[in-house]
Amino acid sequence: MSGNINNVGCHGVAEVENVKLCYEAMWRIQTRHPSLPGIGVFYGRSGDGKSVASSHVAVRMNAYYVQATSLGTRKAFLQSILREMNIPPATTTSEMLGQIAGELALSGKPLIIDEFDHLTTSKAKVEMVRDIYESSQSTILVIGEEYLPKKLERWERFHGRVHSWIPAQPVSVADAVLLAGVYAPKVSIDEQVLATLVGAVGGSTRRTCTNLEMLGQRALENGQRSVTMGDLDKLIPTGFITGQSPKPRSF
């Protein structure tokens, strides 16, 4: 039986493998030789915990953190960075880019851009981020889906400035033990249950967390402080949430 008293970082974030990978990559880029490129690419499947890991690392490294959106213009994106920096935006996009680059160069803080796939629909948007990097020489981490590295091959001037490619990892049983300390802190969950859960969700961090919270809540509702394999049919008779849609009901 494994308890859930685990290494939980600030803001209730478990120190799982992807948090470590993201932090170590950011540290390597931040401390690189001045002649080396300074862009990192953190990529992986939806649900691998990239956004949570990177936002946690942003706090630890005092980085600026923004998310690109599917409908955002270049101007709107630059304005979102300036809001994060608490700097009133200038009038033109060129001036705003200069404000951002100046702040990054002066402060030495990294910039983390999540949902970067939204920017790869436009050469102008990708080049805009490269311009920010070139003008500041700051550490920039971009985050996206599994095929983000392939998408970036279209723009060699950006691709050639990548210092590190960081593939997000599927959740492991060791990660699940740590996550249980966050999402089911009052219940001790057997490691065999955690291994079964990790296999059922295909290593998805998000679905692991969703199921852990559900399992912990149902155990407490049932007056239990521990969960073993023998409890699963009673606590979750329909099984874990795996991403498969529920079967149609018959009446």
C-alpha positions as CSV (number, residue, x, y, z in Angstrom):
1,M,0.0,0.0,0.0
2,S,1.4,3.4,-0.9
3,G,0.4,6.5,0.9
4,N,-0.1,9.9,-0.7
5,I,2.2,12.0,1.4
6,N,4.4,13.1,-1.6
7,N,6.7,15.8,-2.9
8,V,4.3,18.5,-3.8
9,G,5.7,21.8,-5.1
10,C,4.4,25.3,-4.6
11,H,0.8,26.0,-5.7
12,G,-0.1,22.3,-5.2
13,V,1.8,21.0,-8.2
14,A,3.4,17.5,-8.0
15,E,7.0,17.3,-9.0
16,V,6.3,14.8,-11.8
17,E,8.8,14.0,-14.6
18,N,7.5,16.6,-17.0
19,V,7.9,19.4,-14.4
20,K,11.5,18.2,-14.0
21,L,12.1,18.0,-17.7
22,C,10.7,21.5,-18.4
23,Y,12.7,23.1,-15.5
24,E,16.0,21.4,-16.4
25,A,15.6,22.4,-20.1
26,M,14.8,26.0,-19.1
27,W,17.8,26.1,-16.8
28,R,20.1,24.8,-19.5
29,I,18.9,27.4,-22.0
30,Q,19.0,30.2,-19.5
31,T,22.7,29.4,-18.6
32,R,23.8,28.6,-22.2
33,H,26.9,30.1,-23.8
34,P,26.1,33.6,-25.2
35,S,26.9,32.4,-28.7
36,L,24.3,29.6,-28.7
37,P,20.6,29.9,-29.7
38,G,18.1,30.4,-26.9
39,I,14.8,28.9,-28.0
40,G,13.3,25.7,-26.4
41,V,10.5,23.6,-27.8
42,F,8.4,21.6,-25.3
43,Y,6.0,19.3,-27.2
44,G,3.8,16.4,-26.7
45,R,0.3,15.0,-26.8
46,S,-2.7,16.9,-25.5
47,G,-3.2,15.9,-21.8
48,D,0.5,15.3,-21.1
49,G,0.6,18.1,-18.6
50,K,2.7,20.5,-20.5
51,S,0.8,23.6,-19.6
52,V,0.7,22.8,-15.9
53,A,4.4,21.9,-15.9
54,S,5.4,25.1,-17.8
55,S,3.2,27.4,-15.7
56,H,4.8,25.9,-12.5
57,V,8.3,26.4,-14.0
58,A,7.4,30.0,-14.9
59,V,6.7,30.7,-11.2
60,R,9.9,29.0,-10.1
61,M,12.0,30.8,-12.7
62,N,10.2,34.2,-12.5
63,A,9.4,33.9,-16.2
64,Y,6.7,35.7,-18.3
65,Y,4.0,33.2,-19.3
66,V,1.4,33.7,-22.1
67,Q,-0.9,31.6,-24.1
68,A,-1.5,32.0,-27.8
69,T,-5.1,31.7,-29.0
70,S,-6.7,30.4,-32.2
71,L,-8.3,33.8,-33.1
72,G,-5.6,36.2,-31.9
73,T,-3.9,38.7,-34.2
74,R,-0.3,39.6,-34.0
75,K,-1.2,42.9,-32.3
76,A,-3.5,41.0,-29.7
77,F,-0.7,38.6,-29.0
78,L,1.9,41.3,-28.4
79,Q,-0.6,43.1,-26.2
80,S,-1.1,39.9,-24.1
81,I,2.7,39.7,-23.5
82,L,2.8,43.4,-22.4
83,R,-0.2,42.8,-20.0
84,E,1.8,39.9,-18.5
85,M,4.8,42.3,-18.2
86,N,2.5,45.0,-16.7
87,I,3.6,47.5,-19.4
88,P,1.1,49.8,-21.2
89,P,1.2,48.9,-24.9
90,A,2.5,51.3,-27.5
91,T,0.4,52.1,-30.5
92,T,2.0,50.1,-33.3
93,T,3.0,46.5,-33.4
94,S,6.6,47.5,-34.2
95,E,6.7,49.6,-31.1
96,M,5.1,46.9,-28.9
97,L,7.7,44.3,-30.1
98,G,10.4,46.8,-29.1
99,Q,8.9,47.2,-25.7
100,I,8.8,43.4,-25.2
101,A,12.3,42.8,-26.4
102,G,13.6,45.7,-24.3
103,E,12.0,44.3,-21.1
104,L,13.3,40.8,-21.7
105,A,16.8,42.1,-22.4
106,L,16.7,44.4,-19.3
107,S,15.2,41.9,-16.9
108,G,16.9,38.8,-18.1
109,K,13.6,36.9,-17.5
110,P,12.6,34.0,-19.8
111,L,9.4,34.1,-21.9
112,I,7.1,31.1,-22.1
113,I,4.6,30.9,-25.0
114,D,2.0,28.1,-24.6
115,E,-0.3,26.9,-27.4
116,F,2.3,27.8,-29.9
117,D,0.6,25.7,-32.6
118,H,-1.8,28.6,-33.1
119,L,1.0,30.8,-34.2
120,T,2.4,28.3,-36.8
121,T,-0.6,29.0,-39.1
122,S,1.2,32.2,-40.1
123,K,4.7,32.9,-41.2
124,A,4.3,36.4,-40.0
125,K,3.5,35.3,-36.4
126,V,6.4,32.8,-36.3
127,E,8.8,35.5,-37.5
128,M,7.4,37.9,-35.0
129,V,8.5,35.6,-32.2
130,R,11.8,35.1,-33.8
131,D,12.2,38.9,-33.9
132,I,11.5,39.1,-30.2
133,Y,14.2,36.5,-29.6
134,E,16.7,38.2,-31.9
135,S,16.1,41.7,-30.4
136,S,16.4,40.4,-26.8
137,Q,18.5,37.3,-26.9
138,S,16.4,36.1,-24.1
139,T,15.4,32.5,-23.3
140,I,12.1,31.7,-25.0
141,L,10.2,28.4,-24.5
142,V,7.4,27.5,-26.9
143,I,5.0,24.8,-26.1
144,G,2.8,22.8,-28.4
145,E,1.4,19.5,-29.6
146,E,3.3,16.4,-30.8
147,Y,3.8,17.7,-34.3
148,L,5.0,21.1,-33.4
149,P,8.7,20.3,-34.3
150,K,7.6,19.1,-37.7
151,K,5.6,22.3,-38.3
152,L,8.5,24.5,-37.4
153,E,10.7,22.9,-40.1
154,R,8.9,25.2,-42.5
155,W,10.7,28.2,-41.1
156,E,14.5,27.5,-41.0
157,R,15.3,30.8,-39.5
158,F,13.3,29.9,-36.5
159,H,14.1,26.2,-36.5
160,G,17.8,26.9,-36.6
161,R,17.6,28.9,-33.4
162,V,16.2,26.1,-31.3
163,H,18.6,25.2,-28.5
164,S,16.6,22.2,-27.0
165,W,13.8,19.9,-28.1
166,I,11.9,18.7,-25.0
167,P,9.5,15.8,-25.6
168,A,6.8,15.6,-22.8
169,Q,6.6,12.1,-21.3
170,P,3.5,9.9,-20.6
171,V,2.7,9.8,-16.9
172,S,4.4,6.9,-15.0
173,V,3.3,5.0,-12.0
174,A,5.9,7.0,-10.0
175,D,4.2,10.2,-11.3
176,A,0.8,8.8,-10.4
177,V,2.0,8.3,-6.8
178,L,2.9,12.0,-6.6
179,L,-0.3,13.1,-8.3
180,A,-2.4,11.1,-5.9
181,G,-1.0,13.3,-3.1
182,V,-2.5,16.4,-4.9
183,Y,-5.8,14.9,-6.2
184,A,-6.6,12.3,-3.5
185,P,-4.6,13.5,-0.5
186,K,-6.9,12.0,2.1
187,V,-6.9,8.5,0.7
188,S,-4.1,5.9,0.4
189,I,-4.3,4.3,-3.0
190,D,-2.5,1.0,-3.6
191,E,0.2,1.1,-6.2
192,Q,-1.4,-1.7,-8.2
193,V,-4.5,0.5,-8.6
194,L,-2.3,3.4,-9.8
195,A,-0.5,1.1,-12.3
196,T,-3.9,-0.1,-13.6
197,L,-5.1,3.5,-13.9
198,V,-2.0,4.6,-15.8
199,G,-2.4,1.8,-18.3
200,A,-6.1,2.4,-18.7
201,V,-5.6,6.1,-19.7
202,G,-2.7,5.5,-21.9
203,G,-0.3,7.6,-19.9
204,S,-2.4,10.7,-20.0
205,T,-1.6,13.1,-17.2
206,R,-4.9,14.9,-17.4
207,R,-7.0,11.8,-17.3
208,T,-4.9,10.3,-14.5
209,C,-5.6,13.4,-12.4
210,T,-9.3,13.3,-13.2
211,N,-9.6,9.7,-12.2
212,L,-7.6,10.1,-9.0
213,E,-9.9,12.9,-7.8
214,M,-13.0,10.8,-8.7
215,L,-11.5,7.8,-6.9
216,G,-10.6,9.8,-3.8
217,Q,-14.0,11.4,-3.6
218,R,-15.9,8.2,-4.0
219,A,-13.7,6.4,-1.4
220,L,-14.4,9.2,1.2
221,E,-18.1,9.1,0.4
222,N,-18.0,5.3,1.0
223,G,-16.2,5.9,4.4
224,Q,-12.9,4.5,3.1
225,R,-9.4,5.9,3.7
226,S,-7.7,3.4,1.4
227,V,-8.3,1.9,-2.0
228,T,-7.2,-1.5,-3.3
229,M,-7.9,-3.4,-6.5
230,G,-10.8,-5.1,-4.8
231,D,-12.5,-1.8,-4.2
232,L,-12.6,-0.6,-7.8
233,D,-15.8,-2.4,-9.0
234,K,-17.6,-0.9,-6.0
235,L,-16.2,2.6,-6.2
236,I,-16.2,3.1,-10.0
237,P,-18.6,0.4,-11.5
238,T,-18.3,2.0,-14.9
239,G,-14.5,1.9,-14.9
240,F,-12.0,4.7,-15.3
241,I,-12.6,7.7,-17.5
242,T,-10.3,6.8,-20.5
243,G,-11.4,9.1,-23.3
244,Q,-13.8,6.6,-24.8
245,S,-17.3,8.0,-25.1
246,P,-20.0,6.4,-23.0
247,K,-22.0,3.7,-24.8
248,P,-25.6,4.7,-25.8
249,R,-28.2,3.8,-23.2
250,S,-31.2,1.6,-23.9
251,F,-34.5,2.2,-22.3
